[in-house]
């Protein structure tokens, strides 16, 4: 038997420990029956179940009827195993982009229950973890469930190349996107990538046209583009009135209208988020508890 000197043995032990530290973390198995929603923890390569999703009831999302119907229909087709598109929800802040994703997930699962079919699972991935999408896909690919992978506020900095990982997962690569996975993202920009980011690529690339095309084509991977625009005064008031009626806040219509408009004017914005912030204020002043409050629209 070959004798290994103590000092060499110590060196080999340190090398083995170092290799273990830098080796990719093996993705943990997950029980998808635990919940209908999960959060992806990239460093640990695990999915954490979310027993209760913070969401807005679909009936409280005002002024986005056509957009709502398109996303629900797309999600329902996906849940039934029919062709459906990756979706990019882009536009004004506070108009309910992420709220609509979560509300659509809940509504479609109610329909799946009525049809006696498996629910779809909603998986949230943080923008900074996009590069770990392949590891997440390996967990979902073999499952009997179908998954909506959701990234809120998706955007990329000038020196960020992780968008290439997203492009490959959405439609490229050898394996491609699993048949049981669809990708939904929200962004304040229609093309996800900042204009200066694209211009920098144009100025430094050997072939500027190809560089810009590569970046802009990321948005093309989303077959469904849903725009959210600043709401009108009537739509804003409808949002406020919807919340007031839902939580039975006792305030007369004229006072409500005057205060709600003043609230939006002082903030320089009309949106679902602004409406919800006003409702929180008036309910607090009137001593009304907003039990089980919906999340502010995003």
C-alpha positions as CSV (number, residue, x, y, z in Angstrom):
1,X,0.0,0.0,0.0
2,X,1.5,3.4,-1.0
3,X,2.1,5.7,1.9
4,X,1.1,9.3,1.3
5,X,3.2,11.8,3.3
6,X,1.2,13.8,5.9
7,X,2.0,17.1,4.2
8,X,0.9,15.9,0.8
9,X,-2.3,14.4,2.3
10,X,-3.1,17.7,3.8
11,X,-2.6,19.5,0.5
12,X,-4.9,16.9,-1.3
13,X,-7.5,17.4,1.4
14,X,-7.5,21.2,0.9
15,X,-7.7,20.8,-2.9
16,X,-10.7,18.4,-2.5
17,X,-12.5,20.9,-0.2
18,X,-11.8,23.8,-2.6
19,X,-13.3,21.8,-5.5
20,X,-16.4,21.1,-3.5
21,X,-16.8,24.7,-2.7
22,X,-16.6,25.9,-6.3
23,X,-18.6,23.0,-7.7
24,X,-22.2,23.9,-8.8
25,X,-24.7,23.3,-6.1
26,X,-26.9,20.3,-6.8
27,X,-30.5,21.3,-7.2
28,X,-32.6,20.0,-4.3
29,X,-35.7,17.9,-5.0
30,X,-39.0,19.6,-4.4
31,X,-42.5,18.5,-3.6
32,X,-44.7,20.4,-6.0
33,X,-47.8,19.4,-4.1
34,X,-46.8,21.6,-1.2
35,X,-48.1,24.8,-2.8
36,X,-49.2,26.4,-6.1
37,X,-46.5,29.1,-5.9
38,X,-42.8,29.0,-5.3
39,X,-39.8,31.3,-5.1
40,X,-36.5,30.2,-6.7
41,X,-33.4,30.6,-4.4
42,X,-30.6,30.5,-6.9
43,X,-27.6,30.1,-4.5
44,X,-29.1,27.1,-2.8
45,X,-30.7,25.8,-6.1
46,X,-34.0,25.2,-4.3
47,X,-37.7,26.2,-4.6
48,X,-39.4,27.6,-1.5
49,X,-43.1,27.0,-1.4
50,X,-45.4,30.1,-0.9
51,X,-48.5,29.0,1.1
52,X,-50.3,32.3,0.5
53,X,-49.6,34.5,-2.4
54,X,-49.9,38.3,-1.9
55,X,-52.3,39.1,-4.8
56,X,-55.0,41.5,-5.9
57,X,-58.4,40.0,-6.7
58,X,-59.0,40.1,-10.4
59,X,-62.2,42.1,-10.0
60,X,-60.2,45.0,-8.4
61,X,-58.0,45.4,-11.4
62,X,-59.6,48.3,-13.4
63,X,-58.8,49.9,-16.7
64,X,-57.0,46.9,-18.2
65,X,-59.9,44.7,-19.4
66,X,-58.5,43.9,-22.8
67,X,-55.0,43.2,-21.4
68,X,-56.5,41.1,-18.7
69,X,-58.5,38.9,-21.1
70,X,-55.5,38.3,-23.3
71,X,-53.2,37.2,-20.5
72,X,-55.9,35.0,-18.9
73,X,-56.7,33.4,-22.3
74,X,-53.0,32.7,-23.0
75,X,-52.5,31.2,-19.5
76,X,-55.6,29.1,-19.8
77,X,-54.5,27.7,-23.1
78,X,-51.1,26.9,-21.6
79,X,-52.7,25.2,-18.6
80,X,-54.8,23.0,-21.0
81,X,-51.7,21.9,-22.9
82,X,-52.4,24.0,-25.9
83,X,-49.9,26.4,-27.7
84,X,-49.3,29.6,-25.8
85,X,-46.7,32.4,-25.8
86,X,-44.2,33.8,-23.4
87,X,-45.5,37.1,-22.3
88,X,-43.9,40.5,-21.7
89,X,-46.0,43.0,-19.7
90,X,-44.5,46.4,-20.1
91,X,-45.3,50.0,-19.4
92,X,-46.3,52.5,-16.7
93,X,-45.4,51.9,-13.1
94,X,-48.2,50.9,-10.7
95,X,-50.7,49.9,-13.3
96,X,-51.0,46.3,-12.2
97,X,-48.5,44.4,-14.3
98,X,-47.3,41.9,-11.7
99,X,-50.7,41.9,-10.0
100,X,-52.3,40.7,-13.3
101,X,-49.8,37.8,-13.5
102,X,-50.6,36.6,-10.0
103,X,-54.4,37.2,-10.4
104,X,-54.4,35.3,-13.8
105,X,-52.6,32.4,-12.1
106,X,-55.3,32.2,-9.4
107,X,-58.2,32.5,-11.9
108,X,-56.8,29.9,-14.2
109,X,-56.3,27.5,-11.3
110,X,-59.9,27.9,-10.3
111,X,-60.9,26.9,-13.8
112,X,-58.5,23.9,-13.7
113,X,-60.2,22.8,-10.4
114,X,-63.6,23.0,-12.1
115,X,-62.3,20.9,-15.0
116,X,-60.7,18.4,-12.6
117,X,-57.2,19.1,-13.9
118,X,-53.9,19.7,-12.2
119,X,-53.2,23.3,-11.2
120,X,-50.4,25.2,-12.8
121,X,-47.5,26.4,-10.6
122,X,-46.2,29.9,-10.4
123,X,-42.5,30.2,-9.9
124,X,-40.9,33.6,-9.2
125,X,-37.3,34.1,-10.2
126,X,-35.4,37.3,-9.3
127,X,-33.8,39.3,-12.2
128,X,-30.3,38.9,-10.8
129,X,-30.8,35.1,-10.9
130,X,-31.6,34.8,-14.6
131,X,-28.4,33.0,-15.3
132,X,-29.6,30.1,-13.2
133,X,-32.6,29.5,-15.3
134,X,-31.2,26.3,-16.8
135,X,-30.9,24.8,-13.2
136,X,-34.5,25.8,-12.5
137,X,-35.6,24.2,-15.8
138,X,-34.0,21.0,-14.8
139,X,-36.2,20.9,-11.7
140,X,-39.4,21.5,-13.7
141,X,-38.7,19.6,-16.9
142,X,-39.7,16.2,-15.7
143,X,-42.6,17.2,-13.6
144,X,-46.2,16.4,-14.3
145,X,-47.2,20.0,-13.5
146,X,-47.0,23.0,-15.8
147,X,-45.1,26.1,-14.7
148,X,-45.4,29.8,-15.3
149,X,-41.9,31.2,-14.5
150,X,-42.3,34.8,-13.5
151,X,-39.7,37.6,-13.4
152,X,-40.8,41.0,-12.1
153,X,-39.2,44.2,-13.2
154,X,-36.9,42.6,-15.8
155,X,-34.2,44.8,-17.1
156,X,-30.4,44.7,-17.8
157,X,-27.5,47.0,-17.0
158,X,-25.0,48.0,-19.6
159,X,-22.4,45.4,-18.5
160,X,-24.9,42.7,-17.9
161,X,-24.7,39.7,-20.3
162,X,-27.2,37.5,-18.5
163,X,-29.8,38.4,-21.1
164,X,-28.1,35.9,-23.4
165,X,-29.0,33.1,-20.9
166,X,-32.6,34.3,-21.1
167,X,-32.6,34.3,-24.9
168,X,-31.2,30.7,-25.0
169,X,-33.8,29.4,-22.5
170,X,-36.8,31.1,-24.1
171,X,-36.3,29.5,-27.5
172,X,-32.7,28.7,-28.2
173,X,-30.2,26.1,-27.1
174,X,-30.2,22.3,-27.7
175,X,-32.9,21.5,-25.2
176,X,-35.0,24.7,-25.6
177,X,-37.8,25.7,-23.3
178,X,-39.5,22.7,-21.7
179,X,-43.0,22.0,-23.1
180,X,-44.4,22.4,-19.6
181,X,-42.9,25.8,-18.9
182,X,-43.8,29.3,-20.0
183,X,-42.1,32.6,-19.1
184,X,-43.8,35.8,-18.0
185,X,-41.9,39.0,-17.3
186,X,-42.8,42.6,-16.4
187,X,-40.7,45.6,-17.4
188,X,-41.0,49.4,-17.5
189,X,-39.4,49.3,-20.9
190,X,-40.9,47.7,-24.0
191,X,-37.5,46.4,-25.2
192,X,-36.2,45.5,-21.7
193,X,-32.7,46.9,-22.6
194,X,-31.9,50.5,-21.9
195,X,-31.5,52.7,-25.0
196,X,-27.9,53.7,-23.9
197,X,-27.1,50.0,-23.6
198,X,-28.0,49.4,-27.2
199,X,-26.2,52.6,-28.4
200,X,-23.1,51.5,-26.6
201,X,-23.2,48.2,-28.4
202,X,-23.6,50.0,-31.7
203,X,-20.6,52.3,-31.1
204,X,-18.2,49.6,-30.1
205,X,-19.2,46.6,-32.2
206,X,-17.4,45.6,-35.4
207,X,-20.8,45.1,-37.0
208,X,-23.1,47.6,-35.2
209,X,-26.2,46.3,-36.9
210,X,-25.7,42.7,-35.7
211,X,-25.0,43.8,-32.1
212,X,-28.1,45.9,-31.9
213,X,-30.2,43.2,-33.5
214,X,-29.0,40.6,-30.9
215,X,-30.1,42.8,-28.0
216,X,-33.4,44.0,-29.5
217,X,-34.3,40.4,-30.5
218,X,-34.6,39.5,-26.8
219,X,-38.0,41.1,-26.7
220,X,-38.9,39.2,-29.8
221,X,-38.7,36.0,-27.8
222,X,-41.9,37.1,-26.1
223,X,-44.8,36.3,-28.5
224,X,-47.3,38.2,-26.4
225,X,-46.6,41.9,-25.7
226,X,-49.1,43.6,-23.3
227,X,-48.8,47.3,-22.8
228,X,-49.8,49.2,-19.7
229,X,-50.4,52.9,-20.0
230,X,-51.1,55.7,-17.6
231,X,-54.8,55.6,-16.7
232,X,-57.4,58.3,-17.3
233,X,-59.1,60.2,-14.5
234,X,-62.2,58.0,-14.8
235,X,-60.2,54.8,-14.7
236,X,-58.3,56.0,-11.6
237,X,-61.6,56.9,-9.8
238,X,-63.0,53.5,-10.8
239,X,-60.0,51.8,-9.1
240,X,-60.5,53.9,-5.9
241,X,-64.3,53.1,-5.9
242,X,-63.6,49.4,-6.4
243,X,-61.4,49.3,-3.4
244,X,-63.8,51.4,-1.3
245,X,-66.7,49.1,-2.1
246,X,-64.7,45.9,-1.6
247,X,-63.6,46.9,1.9
248,X,-66.9,48.8,2.7
249,X,-65.2,52.0,3.7
250,X,-68.0,54.5,4.8
251,X,-67.4,57.7,2.8
252,X,-69.8,59.7,0.7
253,X,-69.1,59.7,-3.1
254,X,-68.5,63.5,-3.4
255,X,-65.9,63.5,-0.6
256,X,-64.3,60.4,-2.1
257,X,-64.0,61.9,-5.5
258,X,-62.6,65.2,-4.3
259,X,-60.1,63.6,-2.0
260,X,-59.0,60.9,-4.5
261,X,-58.3,63.5,-7.2
262,X,-56.4,65.7,-4.7
263,X,-54.4,62.7,-3.7
264,X,-53.4,61.9,-7.2
265,X,-52.6,65.6,-8.0
266,X,-50.2,65.9,-5.1
267,X,-48.4,62.8,-6.2
268,X,-48.3,63.8,-9.9
269,X,-49.6,60.4,-10.9
270,X,-52.7,58.3,-11.5
271,X,-52.3,54.6,-11.2
272,X,-53.5,51.5,-9.4
273,X,-50.8,52.0,-6.8
274,X,-51.8,55.6,-6.2
275,X,-55.4,54.5,-5.8
276,X,-54.5,51.8,-3.3
277,X,-52.3,54.3,-1.3
278,X,-55.2,56.7,-1.0
279,X,-57.6,53.9,0.1
280,X,-55.2,53.0,2.8
281,X,-55.1,56.6,4.0
282,X,-58.8,57.1,4.1
283,X,-59.5,53.8,5.7
284,X,-57.0,54.6,8.4
285,X,-58.5,58.0,9.1
286,X,-62.0,56.4,9.3
287,X,-60.9,53.6,11.5
288,X,-61.6,50.8,9.0
289,X,-59.5,47.7,9.2
290,X,-58.4,46.4,5.8
291,X,-58.3,42.8,6.7
292,X,-56.6,40.5,4.2
293,X,-55.4,43.5,2.1
294,X,-54.4,43.0,-1.5
295,X,-50.9,43.9,-2.5
296,X,-50.5,47.3,-4.1
297,X,-50.7,47.0,-7.9
298,X,-47.4,46.9,-9.7
